Amino acid sequence: MTTNTTSQRGAAVHARGLVKTFGRVRAVDGIDLDVHRGEVFGVLGPNGAGKTTTLQMLATLLPMDGGNAEVLGVDVREHPHVVRQLLGVTGQYASVDENLTARENLRLFGRLLGLSSTQARSTAEDLLGRFGLEDAADRAIAKFSGGMRRRLDLAASLISRPPLIFLDEPTTGLDPRTRGQMWDTIRELVRDGCTVLLTTQYLDEADQLADRVAVIDQGRKVAEGTPDELKSQVGSSSLQLRLVDPAHTADAVEVVRGLVAEQPTLTPEAGGITVPLADANRAADVLIGLRQRDLPISSAAVHKPTLDEVFLALTGHGTEDTRPEPEMEPTR
Amino acid sequence: MTTTTTLTPGEPTVTARTLAGARDLPTRPSVRETVSQSLALAWRALLKMRRNPEQLVDVTFQPLLFTAMFAYIFGGAISGSVSDYLPLLIPGILAQTALTACMATGIQLREDMDKGVFDRFKSLPIARIAPLVGPAVADLVRYGTAATLTILAGLAMGYRPAGGLLGVVAGWLLTLVAGWSLAWIFTWLGTVARSAQAVQGISMMVMFPLTFLSNAFVPADTLPGWLQAFVRFNPVSHVVTAVRDLLNSGAVTGDVGWALLGCALVVAVFGTLSVRTYSRKM
């Protein structure tokens, strides 16, 4: 018997009206998500926004209280076992067995995924190599650093080469260097053809990795788009200029007002001019205008709003700084 | 996903649109997959046991201690002498140590379920029962150790089972079967209780009546009538009687049948309940 399910052809994840309640709290309150194939989709929000809960429902780890979802065309509620065959899930807290070594963990998960003993062994070796864990392969996991655990966890999620990977806060608690390595790994996965759905509370992470971002706050989706679209939703870019000769300031202001009809902000003593731009492309017009009037500049920069500003504008509150102390990698 | 799928003709499948094109995937794990997944998880449990040998205290020292203690304390009072009491006592201790070992199954499962690795088990396309069956299979090692040491302690104290080697092996095997079956009661407790301490507390309240309100240590006809009724109903009594018959006369009596039936019933009821609560808890 073959069941055909209907949804958009290209969707890796297609969810409508997801709801999860814990007691009286609506942790997820009607979220729609569409993740296209081959993209990195970021779910961005502060702690407790409902990111992890959403992911867990899509991964069959939590039953949905409302709404419906399809993963690669398969209904999550109806066919959880099929969905599990399509997914690699890496949780917020490393879900590996602390009683086993890294090598034993990978072999165990390989066996559980139906690999023969020899296949499981060679897959484990491959992954240990790829994630730089050969040296630590036979060490107790209790002695692993946060970054090593996270790498092992991700390695375990890749054993079955799943087409879709869920990463729940993949770099929370990692130091900047380890975070950069994790980002590289995620980019590699996408190059190999994986679709990645990740949650993060770090705006720069969404900016760095995600093709598209959904901003979640208090169980609801408050915005969606590419990082650039989100940024352009809140206000404008600005052009920051510095004149070689501060005496030219008045002339320069005249040029700017003639071209973009905006009042620039001045720092006259240093010859600095900040021009608000509704459209970043107008920056070139301003530069050409100054050149034509022979008003030389020493520097020019277009500044875009950060996702932090975006978040504040969208939700009316900032992302509380919940970033924990970075963990240190032990010296080898 | 080149690895997990072994499609059996006739199994229901669902088409998933992966990057490599449409692929038919099974909607549930096959029996063969369930068995191999359970064995993989039994291997994990054995590795854990080897890393934490202190987990084996309850199946090594305890049977030795209890055999000696009970024999010398109750022997004279119940059977007139220690040597006369041993044929009655050893099968009782076998049942008691098996039950104590089962109790640890539930507690360890609860502790395990609170750890991150169980999240991964849940996210994997494996049979929901495998994470419960795996540790249960590995625990056969524990029941085997407990039963062997109890019999050896008895032999050292002068017990000479009339059932001979065959009877002893049969009694030993029945103890293992009973331990594995009754462990499902505690596995179920492990899936419903909120903490390992809670499992321990509730398990004690289940384990003590099951052991002592049976014919494990005293002949049932010395008990008041209402208690005799419970003792007769208690599956542990049937196990004890059956093991006694096997050890002391080598006879396969009707009680062996009743014991196996009782065990099968416990597995059917508590196995089903366990899988249901475990799957719902995800």
Interface residues (C-beta under 8 A of the other chain):
Chain A: M1 T2 T3 N4 T5 R9 R37 G38 A59 T60 L61 L62 P63 V71 L72 G73 V74 H79 H81 V82 R84 Q85 L86 L87 V89 G91 Y93 A94 S95 V96 D97 E98 N99 L100 E104 L108 F109 R111 L112 L113 G114 L115 Q119 A156 I159 S160 R161 P162 P163 G193 C194 T195
Chain B: M1 T2 T3 T4 T5 T6 P12 T13 V14 T15 A16 R17 T18 L19 A20 D24 L25 P26 T27 R28 P29 E33 S36 Q37 A40 L41 W43 R44 L47 K48 R51 N52 K115 G116 V117 F118 D119 R120 F121 K122 S123 L124 P125 I126 A130 M282
